[in-house]
């Protein structure tokens, strides 16, 4: 997982213009309830296998927002490189980005 995150950050830095942040949702392009294996981008990047969550990757941080159904699972599946953001307890994604 460490290599995936560092590789993603390298791609973000070489993008023109460089990307400061990348949002990786759980859903596919069609907002499907059931996502095919090839569309599980958030799971690929973070290692979190729950069905609900949103990852945000910046140069210095990797955060995953999920709801109370998945707090324990996320704590077990996320590496030390990731910070779990608990929906309802921590700032929302839009507030975090604005700050």
N, C-alpha and C positions, 0 to 999 in steps of 0.2 A: 504494500500500500504506500510505503514511503516513496518508492520509485515513481509510482503513478502520480502522486501529488507533486513531486519535484519536476517531473516531465511536463505536467500540465502548467506549472508555473513558468517553465522555460518557454513553452508555446505562447503563453500569455505575454511574456516579455518581448518576444520576437514578432508578435502581431503588429501590424501597422494601422493605426497607432497602437501602442502597447495597451493591453487591458489591465485596468486597476483591480477589477473584480469580475468574477464569473459566477453566475447563478446556475445551479444544476438542479432542476426540479425532478420529482419522481415520475411525472406524467410523460407520455409520449406526445408527439406532435398533434394528435387528435384528441387529447385529454381523455384517453381511454381509461376505464376503471381497471382493466387487466392489461398489464404492460408485457410485451414480448421480451424475451431474454436480451435481444439485441438493443432494446431501448432502455435498459436499466442503467442509465448513465450515472445517476446519483449513487447507486449501489457500487458500480465499478470504481468510482472516484473515492468514495468514503469507506466502503466495506460494510455499510449499514444495510441490512436486508429487509427491514420493515417496509410496509407498503405506503407509509405516509411520512414525508419529510422533505426538506429542502436544504441543499448544501450551498454554501457560499465560500468561494476560494479567493483570497487576496494574496498579495506578495508575502505577507507576514502571518496570516491567519487562515485557518480552515474551520468553518463553523457548520453545525448541522442543527436545524430546527426540526423538532418533532413534537407530537402531543403526548399526553400522559399515558396512552396505551403503550408507548414504546420507550419510555425513559430507561427502564432497566435493560432492555435489549440493546439500546443505543450505547449505554455505558459499557456493556460487555463487548460490543462489536467494534466500536471506534478505537483507533489507536491513540496514543498520547499526543499525536499531532493535531487531533481534532478536539474542538470544544463543543460540548452539547449545549444547545440553547433550548430551554424548555418553554414551549408555547404556553402562555398564561402566567409564567413566572419571570421570564427574561424579556428584554425588549424585542419587539417584532423585527423582522428583516428590514422593513422600510425605515423604521426608527434607527436601527443599528447603522444602516448605510448612511442615513442623513447625518448622524452624529460623527 
